[in-house]
Amino acid sequence: MNAGREPTQPDGSSGGPIDWALALVRHDRWLRTIVAARLGERQAVDEVLQEVSLAAVGTKVVVDPARVAGWLYRLAIRKTLLYRRSRGRQHKLAGRYAERARQEADGSPDPLGWLLLDERLALVREALGKIPARDAEILLLKYTENWSCRDLARHLGQTEAAIESRLHRARRRLRDELEGSSVIEVRR
């Protein structure tokens, strides 16, 4: 630790070292979303988050309390990449997202409506799988967690302008993929 500089709690109050247990609990849900966007498998998400927890608790690095979320985000990404490399496979969240959307969808008994919804969800899942993981990740955080650009910027350690730019680019890439699969019509 740096002499003369004592870290504070994740909530910004000074009073000793960062309480990593509290920080990890506070950031657990969105960290799960980040890791799941890159892996998609519940067991894999739990394993990566255990690694993130161990690394955070055992860190010797002084983390600025205002940047705990960004530091945890980068740590989670690093651990996810290491997990994927060690397992030799790459899973996608798109399948899990489509399944959850299907379960939350209206349970109407109309078989044609169900088939159309199922087909559309499959095409969206496929399109999400074709765009870069970072784009899928930010879209999922925005639309499944209902985060504002300010929330995204705070948790991902970026500026709001950068987040807005990333969102615009991610939406355009998803739209391009969906246009290619005839889910949406091309407007000319």
NORSULCOR-V248166 format. One record per residue. N is the residue number from 1. RES is the residue in one letter. PHI is phi in radians with two decimals (NA if undefined). PSI is psi in radians with two decimals (999 if undefined). OMEGA is omega in whole degrees, 0 to 359 (999 if undefined). Layout:
# NORSULCOR-V248166
<<N & RES & PHI & PSI & OMEGA> <N & RES & PHI & PSI & OMEGA>>
This chain:
# NORSULCOR-V248166
<<1 & M & NA & 2.62 & 178> <2 & N & -1.28 & 2.32 & 179> <3 & A & -1.24 & 2.44 & 176> <4 & G & 1.49 & -0.13 & 180> <5 & R & -2.20 & 1.91 & 182> <6 & E & -1.77 & 2.18 & 179> <7 & P & -1.17 & 2.85 & 180> <8 & T & -2.04 & -3.14 & 180> <9 & Q & -1.25 & 2.76 & 180> <10 & P & -1.05 & -0.40 & 180> <11 & D & -1.46 & 0.01 & 176> <12 & G & 1.71 & -0.18 & 180> <13 & S & -1.38 & 2.44 & 179> <14 & S & -1.44 & 2.67 & 181> <15 & G & 2.69 & 0.82 & 175> <16 & G & 1.76 & -2.91 & 183> <17 & P & -1.15 & 2.82 & 178> <18 & I & -1.15 & 2.36 & 175> <19 & D & -1.46 & 1.62 & 185> <20 & W & -1.13 & -0.59 & 178> <21 & A & -1.05 & -0.79 & 179> <22 & L & -1.14 & -0.77 & 180> <23 & A & -1.07 & -0.74 & 181> <24 & L & -1.18 & -0.65 & 177> <25 & V & -1.15 & -0.76 & 182> <26 & R & -1.13 & -0.56 & 184> <27 & H & -1.83 & 0.11 & 186> <28 & D & -1.02 & -0.84 & 187> <29 & R & -1.06 & -0.88 & 183> <30 & W & -1.28 & -0.52 & 175> <31 & L & -1.13 & -0.66 & 176> <32 & R & -1.06 & -0.71 & 180> <33 & T & -1.11 & -0.75 & 179> <34 & I & -1.06 & -0.87 & 183> <35 & V & -1.17 & -0.72 & 180> <36 & A & -1.12 & -0.57 & 178> <37 & A & -1.10 & -0.46 & 181> <38 & R & -1.74 & -0.35 & 183> <39 & L & -2.06 & -0.86 & 177> <40 & G & 1.47 & -0.21 & 184> <41 & E & -1.84 & 2.17 & 186> <42 & R & -0.95 & -0.80 & 181> <43 & Q & -1.10 & -0.69 & 179> <44 & A & -1.15 & -0.69 & 179> <45 & V & -1.08 & -0.81 & 179> <46 & D & -1.06 & -0.73 & 180> <47 & E & -1.12 & -0.78 & 180> <48 & V & -1.13 & -0.73 & 180> <49 & L & -1.18 & -0.52 & 173> <50 & Q & -1.13 & -0.73 & 178> <51 & E & -1.12 & -0.70 & 178> <52 & V & -1.09 & -0.78 & 180> <53 & S & -1.06 & -0.81 & 179> <54 & L & -1.07 & -0.75 & 180> <55 & A & -1.17 & -0.70 & 180> <56 & A & -1.16 & -0.81 & 181> <57 & V & -1.14 & -0.62 & 183> <58 & G & -1.59 & 0.10 & 184> <59 & T & -1.20 & 2.50 & 175> <60 & K & -1.84 & -0.01 & 182> <61 & V & -1.42 & 2.42 & 175> <62 & V & -1.44 & 2.06 & 181> <63 & V & -1.82 & 2.26 & 177> <64 & D & -1.13 & 2.17 & 183> <65 & P & -0.99 & -0.53 & 179> <66 & A & -1.28 & -0.25 & 183> <67 & R & -2.03 & 0.32 & 181> <68 & V & -1.04 & -0.76 & 182> <69 & A & -1.07 & -0.80 & 179> <70 & G & -1.13 & -0.68 & 179> <71 & W & -1.13 & -0.78 & 178> <72 & L & -1.11 & -0.66 & 178> <73 & Y & -1.04 & -0.88 & 180> <74 & R & -1.10 & -0.68 & 178> <75 & L & -1.11 & -0.77 & 180> <76 & A & -1.09 & -0.71 & 179> <77 & I & -1.12 & -0.78 & 179> <78 & R & -1.04 & -0.82 & 181> <79 & K & -1.16 & -0.60 & 177> <80 & T & -1.13 & -0.79 & 179> <81 & L & -1.10 & -0.71 & 177> <82 & L & -1.12 & -0.69 & 179> <83 & Y & -1.09 & -0.85 & 181> <84 & R & -1.05 & -0.75 & 180> <85 & R & -1.11 & -0.75 & 183> <86 & S & -1.23 & -0.53 & 180> <87 & R & -1.53 & -0.36 & 176> <88 & G & 1.31 & 0.35 & 177> <89 & R & -2.50 & 2.81 & 182> <90 & Q & -2.25 & 2.10 & 179> <91 & H & -1.82 & 2.74 & 181> <92 & K & -2.07 & 2.49 & 178> <93 & L & -1.32 & -0.32 & 186> <94 & A & -0.94 & -0.73 & 179> <95 & G & -1.10 & -0.74 & 179> <96 & R & -1.17 & -0.69 & 179> <97 & Y & -1.09 & -0.78 & 180> <98 & A & -1.12 & -0.68 & 179> <99 & E & -1.12 & -0.75 & 179> <100 & R & -1.13 & -0.72 & 179> <101 & A & -1.11 & -0.68 & 178> <102 & R & -1.11 & -0.73 & 180> <103 & Q & -1.16 & -0.59 & 181> <104 & E & -1.46 & -0.25 & 182> <105 & A & -1.15 & 2.79 & 179> <106 & D & -0.99 & 2.28 & 182> <107 & G & -1.48 & 0.66 & 182> <108 & S & -1.12 & 2.56 & 182> <109 & P & -1.38 & 0.04 & 181> <110 & D & -1.22 & 1.88 & 183> <111 & P & -1.12 & -0.65 & 179> <112 & L & -1.13 & -0.76 & 177> <113 & G & -1.06 & -0.72 & 180> <114 & W & -1.13 & -0.76 & 180> <115 & L & -1.13 & -0.74 & 179> <116 & L & -1.12 & -0.75 & 178> <117 & L & -1.09 & -0.75 & 180> <118 & D & -1.09 & -0.75 & 179> <119 & E & -1.15 & -0.75 & 180> <120 & R & -1.10 & -0.75 & 179> <121 & L & -1.11 & -0.66 & 178> <122 & A & -1.12 & -0.70 & 179> <123 & L & -1.19 & -0.68 & 177> <124 & V & -1.15 & -0.76 & 178> <125 & R & -1.02 & -0.77 & 179> <126 & E & -1.12 & -0.75 & 179> <127 & A & -1.13 & -0.72 & 177> <128 & L & -1.08 & -0.61 & 179> <129 & G & -1.23 & -0.36 & 182> <130 & K & -1.57 & -0.35 & 180> <131 & I & -1.50 & 2.79 & 180> <132 & P & -1.00 & 2.57 & 183> <133 & A & -1.00 & -0.64 & 180> <134 & R & -1.11 & -0.63 & 178> <135 & D & -1.23 & -0.78 & 179> <136 & A & -1.07 & -0.72 & 180> <137 & E & -1.02 & -0.85 & 184> <138 & I & -1.23 & -0.61 & 176> <139 & L & -1.15 & -0.73 & 179> <140 & L & -1.14 & -0.72 & 177> <141 & L & -1.11 & -0.72 & 182> <142 & K & -1.15 & -0.79 & 189> <143 & Y & -1.78 & -0.37 & 176> <144 & T & -1.63 & -0.54 & 179> <145 & E & -1.69 & -0.13 & 181> <146 & N & 0.98 & 0.77 & 180> <147 & W & -1.51 & 2.52 & 173> <148 & S & -1.41 & 2.99 & 177> <149 & C & -1.10 & -0.61 & 178> <150 & R & -1.11 & -0.76 & 178> <151 & D & -1.09 & -0.79 & 179> <152 & L & -1.06 & -0.79 & 181> <153 & A & -1.08 & -0.76 & 182> <154 & R & -1.13 & -0.77 & 184> <155 & H & -1.36 & -0.52 & 182> <156 & L & -1.67 & -0.04 & 176> <157 & G & 1.22 & 0.61 & 179> <158 & Q & -2.24 & 2.98 & 178> <159 & T & -1.40 & 2.78 & 178> <160 & E & -1.08 & -0.65 & 179> <161 & A & -1.09 & -0.71 & 178> <162 & A & -1.14 & -0.70 & 179> <163 & I & -1.13 & -0.78 & 179> <164 & E & -1.06 & -0.69 & 178> <165 & S & -1.14 & -0.78 & 179> <166 & R & -1.08 & -0.74 & 179> <167 & L & -1.10 & -0.76 & 180> <168 & H & -1.05 & -0.82 & 180> <169 & R & -1.12 & -0.74 & 181> <170 & A & -1.15 & -0.74 & 178> <171 & R & -1.10 & -0.73 & 180> <172 & R & -1.10 & -0.75 & 180> <173 & R & -1.14 & -0.72 & 178> <174 & L & -1.16 & -0.75 & 178> <175 & R & -1.04 & -0.76 & 179> <176 & D & -1.07 & -0.73 & 178> <177 & E & -1.14 & -0.72 & 181> <178 & L & -1.20 & -0.63 & 176> <179 & E & -1.10 & -0.65 & 179> <180 & G & -1.17 & -0.45 & 180> <181 & S & -1.80 & 0.22 & 176> <182 & S & 1.13 & 0.37 & 176> <183 & V & -1.29 & -0.66 & 177> <184 & I & -2.16 & 2.67 & 180> <185 & E & -1.44 & 2.54 & 176> <186 & V & -1.37 & 2.15 & 179> <187 & R & -1.66 & 2.13 & 180> <188 & R & -2.09 & 999 & 999>>
